[in-house]
Structure formats: C-alpha cells, structure tokens
Amino acid sequence: MSGGVDSAVAAARAKDAGHDVVGVHLALSRMPGTLRTGSRGCCTIEDSMDAQRAANMIGIPYYVWDFSERFKLDVVDDFVAEYSAGRTPNPCMRCNEKIKFAALLEKAVALGFDAVATGHYASIRTDASGNKELHRAAAWAKDQSYVLGVLTKEQIDHSMFPLGATPSKAEIRAEAAERGFTVAQKPDSHDICFIPDGDTRGWLAERVGAETGEILDRSGAVVGSHEGAHAFTVGQRKGLNIGFPSDDGKPRFVLEVRPKDNTVVVGPKEALDIAEIAGAKFSWAGLAPVDPTIPFQCEVQIRAHADPVAAVARVSVAEGRTELVVTPHEPLNGVAPGQTAVVYVGTRVLGQCTIDRTLSAVPGAVPVLTS
C-alpha cells in the first residue's frame, strides 16, 4: 500500500473478494521526506500515514516493511551505474523486478501468503491449459502492463491486480470516495521517487560528478560543450545549449552518449530512427514461445506511455551471444540503450529485454552496442 488511491481500492477489493488481506507499506528510504510539498514520489512518511488510515478503514492489519537497503543496492545504485555507463534506466521497472515482486514477494511467500496484490492497472488471465498470463488493463489510457513486463512466470503465479478490469481512473476515485478514503482525490505519484525535487541532472551530478566534455556532430566536429555526459539521454533535444543552428537549420537531438570519453553526439531527428533493437538480458512473462528462435509477429513498446509498434521478434544465438531481437515494421525513434522493450502478442505481455544493441535505419550508420 503506497498511500495512494489505487492501492487502497485494490486492498479493499481484495478483502471484498473474500481474501485474507494484510496491508504492507514499503519503507524504501532511510531519510524519507515528511511533507508532500516538494516530494513527488510515493514513499514519504505522509504516504505511510495515508496507507495506514486506508488500512484501518478497510479493517485489515497494516505493517511497514523496511526494504531501504535492498532498494538502494538494486534500484538507486543501479540507476547511477546505468547513467554512468551512458544508458537510460527505468527505475520503476527495476523496483518491480527487484523489490515489489522479488524481495517483497519472497518475504510474503515465506510468511505463508499466497500472493502480492498491487494497484497496478493490468490483468492476469488463465489460458485453456490453466497457465496464468499477464495482459493489458481494460483501460489502455491507464494501462501499466509495460512496467510489469519484467515479471516471470513464477511471479505472475503469485500476483493479483484487482484494478485491471476497471474502465477508468475516475471510477477508482469515485469508489474510493464512496468508501470514505481520504486519498480519493490524492494526486498520482510521478517522476522518480528517490529524486523528490525532479532534478535528475543535479542529483546525478552530486553522485557521478560533473566534468566538462565535448558535444560532437556526426562527422566528429566539435559543436559545443557540456558539464557531464551523464546528464544526457538519446533523443534529448532540450538543454544542449550549443548556441548556433545546424547547417540545415533543423533542431539537433542527442544521438549517442559516450561516457568513456565524456562526449555527446548530436544530429537531426531522422538519425534517431532505429530498424532493430536487441538485448541479451531478456525474460518471458509466463510461458515462453515453444521455439523462440522462429520469428514471430508481435508488437513492441519501448516506453511506458509509448504506442505499441508492429514488429517481428526472435531469439538469436550467434557467436556465443544469446539475445532477443526485435525488428519493427516501421522504424522506432529515439531508442536509448538501457531502456526496456516489452513484447506483446495481442493484449498479452509475452516478455521483455533491456536494450543493449540498436541498428540504425539510416544507411551507413554505425550500430550501437553497450556492455
């Protein structure tokens, strides 16, 4: 129970369905903000109090479990390491993978619980053979299946999403108001919970350090300077501060971040078009395809709020490297190494990979591979 309206209603629905429910709030920081003003995440002391009030109204036991050390190691430190390596991580997916559906689920199962229920907008369905599958929520506008794409079959078997069939967030707020929850109109949490003021660049600079480097165009010519390559991500347009227009007058975008020599490469938007993505770190959300080396039709989504794109996917085994390779029917734009690509078949989440290799759709471009 994060202290928000979604998890409060999810807990209430789980109890109404006849389950023996216990509310748990995750303490993910040893120094949480005490006031919501200036804190835009979901882990403040005030959020914990909101969760407890909701649990009391539902009539369920409530506990706060301290996962702050695990969160720092698996999410915060990983975030810093990924940016330092020139990649763009998704800390919410890492939290789901390592904390909510790993550390929390492991402890819950060890204590005798059957499942972890959350307020995510996603659905679990059972196929004709009795296998559980992860699917999109009924309301695509609120669908959060993308950030759950890292779940494995075992984790899906022990998960519940009571809000998955709800048509809209408005209905959840209305239900919360009817139940008397004080969080009925509480704003949604957003941005990165451990960067409460939203200043990711400043937060990273304190931990990685800021060192002046060069901004290059695709030919290698110096067109500007920056105060730290970690502050940039592929596809970024704002904040380049180059000071003069490109030869064709078009805006420049970040095409590549090179942390080893602290340089940033910029170019036109069309140079961001990607014809293929691949990742060696991949997993299946439920049963895997019978033979994933055989190409299959799917859709791929590369951001939480991006539109899915028709594609062909396969597992490739070559030169000692096994990876999930996804080839979109139309080029993807602004793909950054470190992002997660989630693969769908219809509404079902089939699997995901962390992108570490991209192939440009621009003739003559050099493939990008991160390690």
MILUM-858071 format. One record per residue (C-alpha): residue in three letters; chain; x, y, z. Coordinates in nm, 3 decimals. Example, Ala and Ser with C-alpha at 12.3 -4.5 7.8 and 13.67 -1.06 7.14 Angstrom:
['ALA', 'A', [1.230, -0.450, 0.780]] ['SER', 'A', [1.367, -0.106, 0.714]] 
This chain:
['MET', 'A', [0.000, 0.000, 0.000]] ['SER', 'A', [0.183, 0.306, -0.129]] ['GLY', 'A', [-0.050, 0.556, 0.032]] ['GLY', 'A', [-0.226, 0.632, -0.295]] ['VAL', 'A', [-0.582, 0.578, -0.410]] ['ASP', 'A', [-0.510, 0.280, -0.639]] ['SER', 'A', [-0.353, 0.052, -0.379]] ['ALA', 'A', [-0.618, 0.148, -0.122]] ['VAL', 'A', [-0.901, 0.044, -0.354]] ['ALA', 'A', [-0.708, -0.269, -0.460]] ['ALA', 'A', [-0.677, -0.374, -0.095]] ['ALA', 'A', [-1.046, -0.310, -0.033]] ['ARG', 'A', [-1.149, -0.511, -0.339]] ['ALA', 'A', [-0.922, -0.799, -0.239]] ['LYS', 'A', [-1.090, -0.813, 0.101]] ['ASP', 'A', [-1.437, -0.787, -0.054]] ['ALA', 'A', [-1.346, -1.087, -0.273]] ['GLY', 'A', [-1.300, -1.295, 0.040]] ['HIS', 'A', [-0.923, -1.295, 0.070]] ['ASP', 'A', [-0.736, -1.269, 0.399]] ['VAL', 'A', [-0.560, -0.937, 0.334]] ['VAL', 'A', [-0.271, -0.767, 0.511]] ['GLY', 'A', [-0.161, -0.418, 0.412]] ['VAL', 'A', [0.211, -0.355, 0.372]] ['HIS', 'A', [0.385, -0.025, 0.307]] ['LEU', 'A', [0.742, -0.038, 0.180]] ['ALA', 'A', [0.994, 0.187, 0.352]] ['LEU', 'A', [1.241, 0.244, 0.071]] ['SER', 'A', [1.447, 0.530, 0.214]] ['ARG', 'A', [1.617, 0.581, 0.549]] ['MET', 'A', [1.555, 0.955, 0.513]] ['PRO', 'A', [1.207, 0.994, 0.360]] ['GLY', 'A', [1.056, 1.338, 0.309]] ['THR', 'A', [0.795, 1.420, 0.570]] ['LEU', 'A', [0.586, 1.657, 0.362]] ['ARG', 'A', [0.437, 1.603, 0.021]] ['THR', 'A', [0.527, 1.957, -0.090]] ['GLY', 'A', [0.841, 1.915, -0.298]] ['SER', 'A', [0.817, 1.536, -0.282]] ['ARG', 'A', [0.669, 1.382, -0.593]] ['GLY', 'A', [0.717, 1.013, -0.530]] ['CYS', 'A', [0.524, 0.757, -0.327]] ['CYS', 'A', [0.744, 0.680, -0.028]] ['THR', 'A', [0.717, 0.968, 0.222]] ['ILE', 'A', [0.616, 0.942, 0.587]] ['GLU', 'A', [0.292, 1.116, 0.495]] ['ASP', 'A', [0.226, 0.845, 0.233]] ['SER', 'A', [0.277, 0.579, 0.501]] ['MET', 'A', [0.023, 0.752, 0.721]] ['ASP', 'A', [-0.227, 0.771, 0.432]] ['ALA', 'A', [-0.183, 0.398, 0.375]] ['GLN', 'A', [-0.241, 0.320, 0.742]] ['ARG', 'A', [-0.559, 0.527, 0.751]] ['ALA', 'A', [-0.690, 0.337, 0.448]] ['ALA', 'A', [-0.599, 0.001, 0.603]] ['ASN', 'A', [-0.778, 0.097, 0.925]] ['MET', 'A', [-1.093, 0.187, 0.731]] ['ILE', 'A', [-1.081, -0.141, 0.536]] ['GLY', 'A', [-1.028, -0.328, 0.860]] ['ILE', 'A', [-0.705, -0.510, 0.776]] ['PRO', 'A', [-0.372, -0.541, 0.962]] ['TYR', 'A', [-0.107, -0.295, 0.847]] ['TYR', 'A', [0.272, -0.315, 0.857]] ['VAL', 'A', [0.569, -0.117, 0.733]] ['TRP', 'A', [0.847, -0.335, 0.595]] ['ASP', 'A', [1.195, -0.187, 0.559]] ['PHE', 'A', [1.348, -0.261, 0.220]] ['SER', 'A', [1.563, 0.054, 0.212]] ['GLU', 'A', [1.897, -0.127, 0.192]] ['ARG', 'A', [1.780, -0.359, -0.084]] ['PHE', 'A', [1.623, -0.064, -0.268]] ['LYS', 'A', [1.947, 0.132, -0.256]] ['LEU', 'A', [2.151, -0.157, -0.390]] ['ASP', 'A', [1.911, -0.284, -0.657]] ['VAL', 'A', [1.744, 0.037, -0.773]] ['VAL', 'A', [1.931, 0.353, -0.671]] ['ASP', 'A', [2.285, 0.224, -0.722]] ['ASP', 'A', [2.177, 0.055, -1.046]] ['PHE', 'A', [2.032, 0.386, -1.167]] ['VAL', 'A', [2.362, 0.564, -1.106]] ['ALA', 'A', [2.566, 0.285, -1.266]] ['GLU', 'A', [2.348, 0.278, -1.578]] ['TYR', 'A', [2.370, 0.653, -1.634]] ['SER', 'A', [2.744, 0.641, -1.571]] ['ALA', 'A', [2.767, 0.381, -1.849]] ['GLY', 'A', [2.572, 0.601, -2.092]] ['ARG', 'A', [2.247, 0.407, -2.066]] ['THR', 'A', [1.896, 0.523, -1.976]] ['PRO', 'A', [1.750, 0.303, -1.700]] ['ASN', 'A', [1.388, 0.270, -1.587]] ['PRO', 'A', [1.394, 0.264, -1.205]] ['CYS', 'A', [1.022, 0.179, -1.177]] ['MET', 'A', [1.076, -0.141, -1.374]] ['ARG', 'A', [1.383, -0.224, -1.166]] ['CYS', 'A', [1.179, -0.171, -0.849]] ['ASN', 'A', [0.909, -0.407, -0.974]] ['GLU', 'A', [1.170, -0.662, -1.078]] ['LYS', 'A', [1.388, -0.649, -0.767]] ['ILE', 'A', [1.169, -0.517, -0.484]] ['LYS', 'A', [0.790, -0.545, -0.518]] ['PHE', 'A', [0.779, -0.879, -0.699]] ['ALA', 'A', [1.105, -1.023, -0.571]] ['ALA', 'A', [1.210, -0.913, -0.222]] ['LEU', 'A', [0.854, -0.840, -0.108]] ['LEU', 'A', [0.706, -1.148, -0.274]] ['GLU', 'A', [0.981, -1.372, -0.134]] ['LYS', 'A', [0.912, -1.249, 0.219]] ['ALA', 'A', [0.536, -1.279, 0.172]] ['VAL', 'A', [0.556, -1.638, 0.048]] ['ALA', 'A', [0.796, -1.728, 0.329]] ['LEU', 'A', [0.539, -1.596, 0.577]] ['GLY', 'A', [0.266, -1.810, 0.424]] ['PHE', 'A', [0.091, -1.563, 0.195]] ['ASP', 'A', [-0.029, -1.676, -0.147]] ['ALA', 'A', [0.011, -1.358, -0.349]] ['VAL', 'A', [0.107, -0.993, -0.362]] ['ALA', 'A', [-0.175, -0.764, -0.476]] ['THR', 'A', [-0.099, -0.415, -0.604]] ['GLY', 'A', [-0.285, -0.120, -0.752]] ['HIS', 'A', [-0.128, -0.159, -1.096]] ['TYR', 'A', [-0.362, -0.136, -1.394]] ['ALA', 'A', [-0.304, -0.474, -1.556]] ['SER', 'A', [-0.484, -0.807, -1.578]] ['ILE', 'A', [-0.397, -1.170, -1.518]] ['ARG', 'A', [-0.585, -1.425, -1.725]] ['THR', 'A', [-0.574, -1.804, -1.731]] ['ASP', 'A', [-0.542, -1.987, -2.063]] ['ALA', 'A', [-0.718, -2.311, -2.159]] ['SER', 'A', [-0.437, -2.517, -2.004]] ['GLY', 'A', [-0.451, -2.334, -1.671]] ['ASN', 'A', [-0.143, -2.118, -1.727]] ['LYS', 'A', [-0.156, -1.761, -1.599]] ['GLU', 'A', [-0.081, -1.479, -1.842]] ['LEU', 'A', [-0.017, -1.107, -1.792]] ['HIS', 'A', [-0.239, -0.882, -2.006]] ['ARG', 'A', [-0.306, -0.515, -2.060]] ['ALA', 'A', [-0.568, -0.345, -1.842]] ['ALA', 'A', [-0.916, -0.276, -1.975]] ['ALA', 'A', [-0.840, 0.098, -1.977]] ['TRP', 'A', [-0.548, 0.141, -2.216]] ['ALA', 'A', [-0.508, 0.504, -2.112]] ['LYS', 'A', [-0.408, 0.384, -1.764]] ['ASP', 'A', [-0.253, 0.051, -1.867]] ['GLN', 'A', [0.060, -0.023, -1.664]] ['SER', 'A', [0.145, -0.364, -1.804]] ['TYR', 'A', [0.463, -0.220, -1.958]] ['VAL', 'A', [0.629, -0.166, -1.618]] ['LEU', 'A', [0.527, -0.520, -1.520]] ['GLY', 'A', [0.689, -0.673, -1.828]] ['VAL', 'A', [0.986, -0.786, -1.617]] ['LEU', 'A', [0.771, -1.032, -1.418]] ['THR', 'A', [0.847, -1.402, -1.460]] ['LYS', 'A', [0.602, -1.691, -1.472]] ['GLU', 'A', [0.660, -1.768, -1.105]] ['GLN', 'A', [0.597, -1.406, -1.006]] ['ILE', 'A', [0.280, -1.382, -1.216]] ['ASP', 'A', [0.153, -1.701, -1.049]] ['HIS', 'A', [0.171, -1.517, -0.715]] ['SER', 'A', [0.038, -1.176, -0.823]] ['MET', 'A', [-0.304, -1.009, -0.819]] ['PHE', 'A', [-0.418, -0.686, -0.987]] ['PRO', 'A', [-0.771, -0.606, -0.864]] ['LEU', 'A', [-0.799, -0.288, -1.074]] ['GLY', 'A', [-0.725, -0.448, -1.412]] ['ALA', 'A', [-1.085, -0.462, -1.535]] ['THR', 'A', [-1.178, -0.107, -1.428]] ['PRO', 'A', [-1.258, 0.116, -1.729]] ['SER', 'A', [-1.110, 0.439, -1.589]] ['LYS', 'A', [-0.922, 0.605, -1.304]] ['ALA', 'A', [-1.229, 0.824, -1.245]] ['GLU', 'A', [-1.419, 0.515, -1.137]] ['ILE', 'A', [-1.146, 0.425, -0.890]] ['ARG', 'A', [-1.158, 0.773, -0.737]] ['ALA', 'A', [-1.537, 0.758, -0.718]] ['GLU', 'A', [-1.520, 0.420, -0.547]] ['ALA', 'A', [-1.259, 0.549, -0.302]] ['ALA', 'A', [-1.484, 0.844, -0.216]] ['GLU', 'A', [-1.779, 0.610, -0.158]] ['ARG', 'A', [-1.565, 0.404, 0.077]] ['GLY', 'A', [-1.467, 0.720, 0.264]] ['PHE', 'A', [-1.097, 0.705, 0.183]] ['THR', 'A', [-0.920, 1.036, 0.243]] ['VAL', 'A', [-0.692, 0.962, -0.054]] ['ALA', 'A', [-0.981, 0.964, -0.305]] ['GLN', 'A', [-0.855, 1.282, -0.472]] ['LYS', 'A', [-0.486, 1.246, -0.386]] ['PRO', 'A', [-0.272, 1.329, -0.693]] ['ASP', 'A', [-0.092, 1.044, -0.866]] ['SER', 'A', [0.273, 0.995, -0.783]] ['HIS', 'A', [0.508, 1.073, -1.069]] ['ASP', 'A', [0.872, 1.109, -1.162]] ['ILE', 'A', [1.142, 0.919, -0.972]] ['CYS', 'A', [1.056, 0.858, -0.607]] ['PHE', 'A', [1.415, 0.891, -0.483]] ['ILE', 'A', [1.466, 1.224, -0.663]] ['PRO', 'A', [1.187, 1.419, -0.488]] ['ASP', 'A', [1.254, 1.758, -0.648]] ['GLY', 'A', [1.260, 1.613, -1.001]] ['ASP', 'A', [1.611, 1.746, -1.073]] ['THR', 'A', [1.764, 1.428, -1.216]] ['ARG', 'A', [2.060, 1.613, -1.369]] ['GLY', 'A', [2.156, 1.777, -1.040]] ['TRP', 'A', [2.103, 1.456, -0.843]] ['LEU', 'A', [2.330, 1.263, -1.077]] ['ALA', 'A', [2.594, 1.536, -1.076]] ['GLU', 'A', [2.625, 1.502, -0.697]] ['ARG', 'A', [2.689, 1.129, -0.727]] ['VAL', 'A', [2.873, 1.093, -1.057]] ['GLY', 'A', [3.046, 1.429, -1.071]] ['ALA', 'A', [3.032, 1.692, -1.341]] ['GLU', 'A', [3.318, 1.713, -1.591]] ['THR', 'A', [3.323, 1.935, -1.897]] ['GLY', 'A', [3.321, 1.747, -2.226]] ['GLU', 'A', [3.262, 1.799, -2.597]] ['ILE', 'A', [2.942, 1.785, -2.799]] ['LEU', 'A', [3.012, 1.646, -3.147]] ['ASP', 'A', [2.815, 1.624, -3.468]] ['ARG', 'A', [2.806, 1.302, -3.671]] ['SER', 'A', [3.122, 1.397, -3.859]] ['GLY', 'A', [3.313, 1.433, -3.534]] ['ALA', 'A', [3.329, 1.812, -3.542]] ['VAL', 'A', [3.301, 1.989, -3.207]] ['VAL', 'A', [2.980, 2.196, -3.193]] ['GLY', 'A', [2.962, 2.269, -2.822]] ['SER', 'A', [3.046, 2.162, -2.469]] ['HIS', 'A', [2.861, 2.016, -2.172]] ['GLU', 'A', [2.908, 1.975, -1.797]] ['GLY', 'A', [2.876, 1.598, -1.782]] ['ALA', 'A', [2.768, 1.331, -2.032]] ['HIS', 'A', [2.555, 1.159, -1.767]] ['ALA', 'A', [2.306, 1.446, -1.793]] ['PHE', 'A', [2.204, 1.346, -2.146]] ['THR', 'A', [1.997, 1.067, -2.294]] ['VAL', 'A', [1.937, 0.956, -2.652]] ['GLY', 'A', [1.656, 1.153, -2.814]] ['GLN', 'A', [1.702, 1.458, -2.592]] ['ARG', 'A', [1.655, 1.796, -2.759]] ['LYS', 'A', [1.639, 2.049, -2.477]] ['GLY', 'A', [1.936, 2.158, -2.272]] ['LEU', 'A', [2.205, 2.119, -2.540]] ['ASN', 'A', [2.298, 2.490, -2.525]] ['ILE', 'A', [2.500, 2.474, -2.845]] ['GLY', 'A', [2.436, 2.838, -2.927]] ['PHE', 'A', [2.418, 2.827, -3.308]] ['PRO', 'A', [2.191, 2.647, -3.557]] ['SER', 'A', [2.285, 2.342, -3.762]] ['ASP', 'A', [2.375, 2.388, -4.128]] ['ASP', 'A', [2.024, 2.290, -4.240]] ['GLY', 'A', [1.856, 2.491, -3.965]] ['LYS', 'A', [1.691, 2.182, -3.814]] ['PRO', 'A', [1.692, 2.109, -3.440]] ['ARG', 'A', [1.963, 1.882, -3.304]] ['PHE', 'A', [1.897, 1.575, -3.093]] ['VAL', 'A', [2.123, 1.355, -2.884]] ['LEU', 'A', [2.215, 1.050, -3.093]] ['GLU', 'A', [2.470, 0.885, -2.865]] ['VAL', 'A', [2.625, 0.925, -2.521]] ['ARG', 'A', [2.987, 0.812, -2.486]] ['PRO', 'A', [3.080, 0.803, -2.117]] ['LYS', 'A', [3.431, 0.665, -2.173]] ['ASP', 'A', [3.549, 0.985, -2.339]] ['ASN', 'A', [3.273, 1.205, -2.191]] ['THR', 'A', [3.134, 1.313, -2.529]] ['VAL', 'A', [2.781, 1.355, -2.661]] ['VAL', 'A', [2.694, 1.310, -3.030]] ['VAL', 'A', [2.410, 1.514, -3.179]] ['GLY', 'A', [2.232, 1.521, -3.515]] ['PRO', 'A', [1.898, 1.552, -3.692]] ['LYS', 'A', [1.583, 1.378, -3.570]] ['GLU', 'A', [1.575, 1.133, -3.862]] ['ALA', 'A', [1.912, 0.997, -3.746]] ['LEU', 'A', [1.731, 0.863, -3.439]] ['ASP', 'A', [1.532, 0.614, -3.647]] ['ILE', 'A', [1.609, 0.257, -3.539]] ['ALA', 'A', [1.549, -0.051, -3.756]] ['GLU', 'A', [1.634, -0.316, -3.496]] ['ILE', 'A', [1.678, -0.348, -3.122]] ['ALA', 'A', [1.819, -0.635, -2.919]] ['GLY', 'A', [1.902, -0.728, -2.563]] ['ALA', 'A', [2.091, -1.015, -2.404]] ['LYS', 'A', [1.905, -0.966, -2.074]] ['PHE', 'A', [1.555, -1.088, -2.157]] ['SER', 'A', [1.278, -1.279, -1.985]] ['TRP', 'A', [0.935, -1.427, -2.056]] ['ALA', 'A', [0.622, -1.314, -1.868]] ['GLY', 'A', [0.465, -1.658, -1.836]] ['LEU', 'A', [0.516, -1.945, -2.077]] ['ALA', 'A', [0.780, -1.878, -2.342]] ['PRO', 'A', [0.716, -1.949, -2.711]] ['VAL', 'A', [0.766, -2.317, -2.796]] ['ASP', 'A', [1.064, -2.225, -3.016]] ['PRO', 'A', [1.153, -1.857, -2.974]] ['THR', 'A', [1.427, -1.883, -3.239]] ['ILE', 'A', [1.149, -1.897, -3.500]] ['PRO', 'A', [1.049, -1.536, -3.585]] ['PHE', 'A', [0.701, -1.443, -3.466]] ['GLN', 'A', [0.468, -1.147, -3.516]] ['CYS', 'A', [0.422, -0.918, -3.216]] ['GLU', 'A', [0.407, -0.558, -3.102]] ['VAL', 'A', [0.686, -0.381, -2.917]] ['GLN', 'A', [0.661, -0.092, -2.672]] ['ILE', 'A', [0.973, 0.095, -2.564]] ['ARG', 'A', [0.831, 0.341, -2.310]] ['ALA', 'A', [0.555, 0.329, -2.052]] ['HIS', 'A', [0.336, 0.573, -2.246]] ['ALA', 'A', [0.450, 0.497, -2.600]] ['ASP', 'A', [0.225, 0.345, -2.862]] ['PRO', 'A', [0.295, -0.021, -2.945]] ['VAL', 'A', [0.456, -0.082, -3.284]] ['ALA', 'A', [0.405, -0.390, -3.500]] ['ALA', 'A', [0.721, -0.598, -3.520]] ['VAL', 'A', [0.882, -0.938, -3.566]] ['ALA', 'A', [1.077, -1.089, -3.277]] ['ARG', 'A', [1.306, -1.388, -3.231]] ['VAL', 'A', [1.579, -1.518, -3.005]] ['SER', 'A', [1.913, -1.518, -3.180]] ['VAL', 'A', [2.206, -1.738, -3.082]] ['ALA', 'A', [2.524, -1.640, -3.260]] ['GLU', 'A', [2.892, -1.607, -3.176]] ['GLY', 'A', [2.833, -1.701, -2.815]] ['ARG', 'A', [2.570, -1.431, -2.764]] ['THR', 'A', [2.203, -1.508, -2.699]] ['GLU', 'A', [1.968, -1.213, -2.736]] ['LEU', 'A', [1.608, -1.120, -2.803]] ['VAL', 'A', [1.600, -0.938, -3.136]] ['VAL', 'A', [1.303, -0.719, -3.233]] ['THR', 'A', [1.259, -0.576, -3.584]] ['PRO', 'A', [0.977, -0.319, -3.607]] ['HIS', 'A', [0.778, -0.289, -3.929]] ['GLU', 'A', [0.837, 0.088, -3.911]] ['PRO', 'A', [1.148, 0.248, -3.757]] ['LEU', 'A', [1.142, 0.328, -3.386]] ['ASN', 'A', [1.253, 0.677, -3.290]] ['GLY', 'A', [1.479, 0.783, -3.007]] ['VAL', 'A', [1.565, 0.444, -2.861]] ['ALA', 'A', [1.822, 0.464, -2.582]] ['PRO', 'A', [2.040, 0.176, -2.463]] ['GLY', 'A', [1.922, 0.075, -2.116]] ['GLN', 'A', [1.555, 0.120, -2.200]] ['THR', 'A', [1.322, -0.177, -2.175]] ['ALA', 'A', [1.145, -0.317, -2.480]] ['VAL', 'A', [0.827, -0.505, -2.386]] ['VAL', 'A', [0.688, -0.751, -2.639]] ['TYR', 'A', [0.312, -0.808, -2.671]] ['VAL', 'A', [0.105, -1.061, -2.862]] ['GLY', 'A', [-0.240, -0.907, -2.872]] ['THR', 'A', [-0.304, -0.782, -2.520]] ['ARG', 'A', [-0.073, -1.039, -2.364]] ['VAL', 'A', [0.267, -0.937, -2.229]] ['LEU', 'A', [0.496, -1.202, -2.373]] ['GLY', 'A', [0.832, -1.081, -2.246]] ['GLN', 'A', [1.091, -0.807, -2.238]] ['CYS', 'A', [1.454, -0.720, -2.286]] ['THR', 'A', [1.687, -0.447, -2.171]] ['ILE', 'A', [1.808, -0.284, -2.492]] ['ASP', 'A', [2.184, -0.302, -2.531]] ['ARG', 'A', [2.215, -0.307, -2.910]] ['THR', 'A', [2.047, -0.096, -3.176]] ['LEU', 'A', [2.073, -0.090, -3.555]] ['SER', 'A', [2.011, 0.246, -3.721]] ['ALA', 'A', [1.762, 0.278, -4.005]] ['VAL', 'A', [1.990, 0.540, -4.159]] ['PRO', 'A', [2.218, 0.390, -4.426]] ['GLY', 'A', [2.582, 0.387, -4.330]] ['ALA', 'A', [2.523, 0.445, -3.959]] ['VAL', 'A', [2.733, 0.250, -3.712]] ['PRO', 'A', [2.540, 0.004, -3.485]] ['VAL', 'A', [2.538, 0.096, -3.117]] ['LEU', 'A', [2.632, -0.174, -2.865]] ['THR', 'A', [2.664, -0.112, -2.494]] ['SER', 'A', [2.814, -0.351, -2.244]] 
